[in-house]
Amino acid sequence: MPVLLSLCAACAFGAGDFLGGVSARRAPALSAAFVMLLTGFVGLSLWIPWTVDGGPTATTLGWGALAGVSGSLAALLLYPALAIGDASEVAPLSALIGTAGPVLFGVLLGERPSASAWTGIVLAALAIVLVSARGAPLPGGHSEAPSQRRRALVMAAFSGIGISVFLIAFERAGSEQGLLPLLVARAAAVALFGLLLLVRRQRPWPARVSPAPALASGVLDIAANACFLTALARAPLSIVATLTNLYPAFTVLLAVVFLRDRPRPVQQFGLALALGAIVLITR
């Protein structure tokens, strides 16, 4: 069950990113992220009073707020890094650090994955790199300056650290209060993104543009985090975080199905490695 929940989280995260990309084509990325987060916050506000008794504890408030802020900062760093750098370098670096952090933290806490699981973790890390690859730039194409490339990679690395802190904070918040830590995280993220919109004097959503993809992305994001939190109550952080971070594979698959994208051979190999990693980890 924890493995299935982790894969459901990866699938929902991947689908949410796919729809988030569609939203970012229709509206500014900051607006798309704000609508996505606000959708999740409203949905959780309506759901949690029926499922949780009592208010949040200090642990839930502290770790939940940290998860919300770190996740928001990770997104704010990753999107500009993708804009100024090579996505085939930026995306894998961020995802790998986002995977390595929780795995190392779990080991420090005393988790001891089996040899099969360790092999699966290594294959999953390699799969993330290969699935995110977009191939070499075309001859005569734009090539970023060395300083710009370094800046993009530094931003991607810090984005990965933010993802690591986000996943670890949820593990530390515990599962005793259900999805309450997620509500706290979303409240912190909505406040941060709302403040940024206010500072930039930017509308939450442009007029005459359908927010449907952003709304759907918000629903999927909540579903993904709910599956992740539930899986954490039943399995080690190192395993759950690794499987969840396979979400780029699901984004690629959705692009193949709905946008008729043709994955490159290296991406196809990455998808095969992802399947192999899942088999090894589930053993």
Secondary structure, 3 states (H helix, E strand, C coil): CHHHHHHHHHHHHHHHHHHHHHHHHHCCHHHHHHHHHHHHHHHHHHHHHHCCCCCCCHHHHHHHHHHHHHHHHHHHHHHHHHHHCCHHHHHHHHHHHHHHHHHHHHHHCCCCCCHHHHHHHHHHHHHHHHHHCCCCCCCCCCCCCHHHHHHHHHHHHHHHHHHHHHHHHHHHHCCCCCCHHHHHHHHHHHHHHHHHHHHCCCCCCCCCCCCHHHHHHHHHHHHHHHHHHHHHCCCCHHHHHHHHCCHHHHHHHHHHHHCCCCCCHHHHHHHHHHHHHHHHHHC
